[in-house]
Amino acid sequence: MTPLLQLHNLRRTFGDFVALHDVTLSLPPGRIGLLGPNGAGKSTLLKILLGLISPTAGMGEVLGQQLGGDRDAANNWQLRRLIGFMPEAEALVPGLTGVEYVALAGELCGMSRRQSQRRAHEVLSYLQLEEARYRRVEEYSAGMKQRVKLAQSLIHDPPLLLLDEPTSGLDPAGRDVMLKLIRELGRDHGKSIILSTHLLADVQAVCERVVIMAGGKVRGIGTVAELCAVREDRIRLRIQGEDAKFRAALEHAGVTILADNGHGEWRLTVPPGWSNLRFFELAEPCDTVVRAVTRDDETLEELFLRTVNAN
């Protein structure tokens, strides 16, 4: 299987500012979340993948096609035929109807006018914009504008979609519709997707793998399950009865209480070699009943904050 993306020591500077620090990546086809705060280097990376700017150093491939950079028009033409791009910016053409706007994108990709018109109707119908296709795009709601931007990225049926903050500006209902469409494109239509966002919930809803970026560097790569470390040392505990005495016994045994909701539910860390049987042994002389003991694995949010804040 041809890798979706292979980058080797990719670097991009703007004067003295380093936007990308020697990024090395190898990713298989699928739905991938490019997750990071503002200024992480996500947009710079997308522009390099599209050939809009050249890397200062390093090299890479997208679906076996070498990155050409902004001075290699022939190579960029081949590369962009493989990619559909949905920008974060509005990027609409006032005065055009929805179908005219999407068909124009098809013609710019090299499709004939007849072919682009037919395909525009098909894509707009799939994205639930059939009734609005003859309205001017500036009259669209926020959700409709996002969907028509998605439509123009699909017009030439590319194997890879680069989606930059696709739920930006959407209300909860519109966001759910957009994420559902993106999932379907990957799962049911075989599209590979790179979803660039700072929203963890969007990544969890859509993506199979995650690339975490911060400060122009890749801080983590893998599936959500792989990256969210199994934390054998963290426990969620539910108790009933005397808690002060039990707390003192736990702390004496080397346990650290991380959180207490005031209703008998605690989050804590235990020392190496700890057996959960010890909870029950310590609880009995303290007039405390242990109702539940469950492992407290790291969440994607905790993982994100830990990796972004790492040195």
FENQUINOR-V230910 format. One record per pair of residues at least 6 apart in sequence whose ideal C-beta (glycine too) atoms are under 6 Angstrom apart, sorted by the first residue. I is the first residue (numbers start at 1). J is the second residue. Records with the same first field share a line. If there is no record, write none. Layout:
I: J / J
This chain:
2: 63 / 64
3: 26
4: 27 / 28 / 29 / 192
5: 25 / 27 / 62
6: 26 / 60 / 61
7: 23 / 24 / 25 / 60
8: 24 / 58 / 59
9: 22 / 24 / 58
10: 20 / 23 / 55 / 58 / 60
11: 20 / 22 / 56 / 57 / 58
12: 19 / 20 / 44 / 55 / 56
13: 56
18: 216
19: 41 / 44 / 216
20: 41 / 44 / 216
21: 216 / 217
23: 218
29: 192
30: 208
31: 186 / 193 / 206 / 207 / 208
32: 194 / 207 / 209
33: 195 / 203 / 207 / 210
34: 42 / 194 / 196 / 211
35: 203 / 210 / 212
36: 42 / 213 / 214
37: 198
40: 213 / 214
41: 213 / 216
42: 196 / 213
46: 162
47: 53
48: 55
49: 62
51: 68 / 76 / 79
53: 70
54: 69 / 70
60: 67
63: 82
65: 78 / 79
68: 75 / 76
82: 158 / 159 / 160
83: 158 / 160 / 162
84: 153 / 154 / 158 / 161
85: 153 / 162
86: 149 / 150 / 153 / 163 / 166
87: 164
88: 164 / 165 / 168
92: 137
93: 101
94: 138
96: 137
97: 134 / 136
98: 129 / 132 / 133 / 137 / 148
99: 120 / 133
101: 137
102: 120 / 151 / 152 / 155
103: 116 / 117 / 120
105: 152 / 155
106: 116 / 119 / 155
107: 116
109: 156
119: 155
123: 151 / 154
124: 130 / 133 / 151
127: 147 / 151
129: 147
132: 144
137: 148
142: 169
143: 170 / 174
146: 178
153: 161
160: 192
161: 191 / 193
162: 194
163: 195
164: 196
165: 197
166: 178
167: 175 / 178 / 202
179: 205 / 206
182: 206
183: 206
185: 191
186: 193
195: 206
200: 300 / 301 / 304
203: 210
204: 300
209: 223
210: 224
211: 221
212: 219 / 220 / 307
214: 308
219: 307
220: 227 / 307
224: 300
227: 303
228: 298 / 300 / 303
229: 298
230: 297
231: 297 / 298
233: 269 / 270
234: 269 / 296
235: 268 / 270 / 296
236: 267 / 294 / 296
237: 266 / 293
238: 264 / 265 / 291 / 292
239: 264 / 288 / 290
240: 264 / 289 / 291
241: 287 / 288 / 289
242: 286 / 287 / 288
245: 286
246: 283 / 286 / 288
249: 282 / 286
254: 271
255: 268 / 270
256: 269
257: 266 / 268
258: 267 / 268
259: 267
260: 266
267: 296
276: 293
279: 290 / 293
280: 290
283: 290
